[in-house]
Amino acid sequence: MNIYDITVKDMNNVDVSLEEYRGKVLLIVNTATGCGFTPQYAGLQNLYNKYNKQGFEVLDFPCNQFAGQAPGTEAEIDNFCTLNYGTTFPRFAKIKVNGKDESPLYSFLKKEKKGALGAAIKWNFTKFLIDREGNVVERFAPADKPESFEKNIVALL
């Protein structure tokens, strides 16, 4: 199994095969609108603006598993992110990143790249960097600001 075999739901609950992103550098992030790390949306958008035309995508997966920090519907979350941070990168349906109902995407990501404290996602804004061949090459902690690993993205482009 590889990342391109996985299907996720978009904001409108429509299936999206990650095959659509084959050949691109991906940054996959579990996000929340009411988190101390929420301002990272600005940094994510900045990276997206700078490198999207070179084949870089940010894939945003809202997650309400951590202290209920992503309340609201997908439309409300999208509206918040668009109005407050001007985000234009793809946003998907809310998912679970840990536990028995976790998304197969996150099961795959965690198997491929464990964090400092093991496989489990510890909080929102954990970030996974995927190369153009679909390999999970880096895992960044929630406190790692997007600009702190820009060079890692550029190296893969």
Secondary structure, DSSP 8 states (H G I E B T S, - for coil): --GGG-EEEBTTS-EEEGGGGTTSEEEEEEE-TTSTTTTHHHHHHHHHHHHGGGTEEEEEEE--TTTT-S-S-HHHHHHHHHHHH---S-BB-----SSTT--HHHHHHHHH--BTTBSS--STT-EEEE-TTS-EEEEE-TTS-GGGGHHHHHHH-
